[in-house]
């Protein structure tokens, strides 16, 4: 048929309005590409009508525009101008998701290069369109196996494409095209990559499908292949040169076609499928997955371990300060520009007695200390000797391990008795001998050991609280210290809420006693506690920040790997779009892969972080394990996957199907 005859046959007069819309109607369609400064006219004013039940071959040489025409017919590409209607519906008016629905339920693609996903089985490849159509899993499996059995691959359903011959792979591709009972089969050079025997088998299958009522559109450059159709359309230079109907029967009875463009949002099933695909993708690229996981694992483990160490150190400091007392006031001699020396003693016992009269004060203990060598038997030990009142034990909340503390009678009677700290007791009595009732020498004066204090440990600033010998203050003045002045006065306040008011009252009281001179300072242990807490929280925040940076680096690694994955799997994305995947399906799939990677990395990282913390603890470092840091670290890892996985997923979802399919 000449071009003039073709134009006459397809003129508007010749195409009087049919009783119903044709299946495919293309009117004056053009498709232009820009390659640098050159405009490539792939299609240049093509008009074409295909009725349901036809077997059409579109034939032309390479570069003639036949594949571009097939991509437009299959809604993989959009024309630059002109009108394309499917069952009367203008395709240009459809959204991206509606186009996906149209591809899913109307067109079945058979590609020259098969375009099977290599990492999954034949049956799983066949299932893909049904998954995007929202069909139940059992139904998908049953139909996929039925189709493969019908095509002679019943025993190869669980084989991967690499384990199948070219002809077998093309049969799998045909089964995939039939999965959703697509009324239109688009076959692009279906025999181009096959040997002659396999090619004949594929053509026989296409004839069989046409006989069952499918509309078959065959793209080929081979006239012998085109001869199997009932209608041959010649295309060259983007123009239809001829449209010839062969003498044999041209059309079979096709079932009534109903255009279904509804988009079904099935988030939970889609999410489950995306999770399965993500796990499968991780297994296929196990080494790369391990490297991706490593960054997340290290980041999460660092967060958990660092916070455990930081919280442990904070807890240890708080316990030590709490052991000293959080409602204590310590009055010390000296103030700004006042130097304290033996000749300038500003605190005396009478100051302590006056403080004891305040209503908010529970206990008072004036204190004086110095370094002295004590002796028991043949053991000499230099330690701190402190003179105090009985209120010292109450103020410091210091229990006895053995014996009793000094009493009021001991103070009044200048009794030569002492109480030992644990360090002194263990040094002088290394054989675990009970010290109570024994005598030790302090400056060659025998003192009876009245008791041993319970262990206290170090202060927040590192001093050993157990390295002390306590005696009555009066006895200390007479036997050890000499002159009567104090190093400090410890004051226990009944209610910590009144500690600031009590501090003000003590300042006023002592200032009046010292004739208006402020020659003392008062330290509030509550303020020390607040300072220590703030310092520890700053250190913990610093540690957490360092760990968070590790997690951020891990997230960037996830994004990079996912971007590489999107690039490597561009053709897979095109196949999924051709078989009906919507943008949301692609977005969900790749985002889920990032979330699965970060989720698994988060779990492994939490376990590793706990293990590292426990190992560090075995070396004597204080740790505090609590669920909150682990939950926060895992949540951060999960959010990292969501955040850093979105960009690659978005890039994948916005790909043009025809560009993705042609990616090399």
Secondary structure, DSSP 4 states (H G I P E B T S, - for coil): --HHHHHHHTSTTTTPPPSS--SEEEEEEEEEEEETTEEEEEEEEEEEEE-TTBEEEEE--TTSSHHHHHHHHTTSS--SEEEEEETTEEGGG--HHHHHHHHHHHEEEE-TT----TTSBHHHHHHHHHHHHT--HHHHHHHHHHHHHHTT-TT-TTSBGGGS-HHHHHHHHHHHHHTTT-SEEEEESTTTTS-HHHHHHHHHHHHHHHHTT-EEEEEES-HHHHTTSSEEEEEETTEEEEEEE-SS--B--PPPP---------HHHHHHHHHHHHHHHHHHTHHHHHHHHHHHHHHHHHHHHHHHHHHHHHHHHHHHHHHH-SSEEEEEE--TT---BTTB----HHHHHHHHTSTTEEEEEEEEEEEEEEEETTEEEEEEEEEE-THHHHHTT--EEEE----HHHHHTT--EEEE-HHHHHHH-TT----TT-EEEETTEEEEEEEEEPP--B-TTS-BTTSEEEEEHHHHIIIII-S---SEEEEEES-GGGHHHHHHHHHHHHHHHTTT---EEEEEHHHHHHHHHHHHHHHHHHHHHHHHHHHHHHHHHHHHHHHHHHHHTHHHHHHHHHTT--HHHHHHHHHHHHHHHHHHHHHHHHHHHHHHHHHHHHTT------HHHHHHHHHHHHHHHHHHHHHHHHHHHT--HHHHHT--
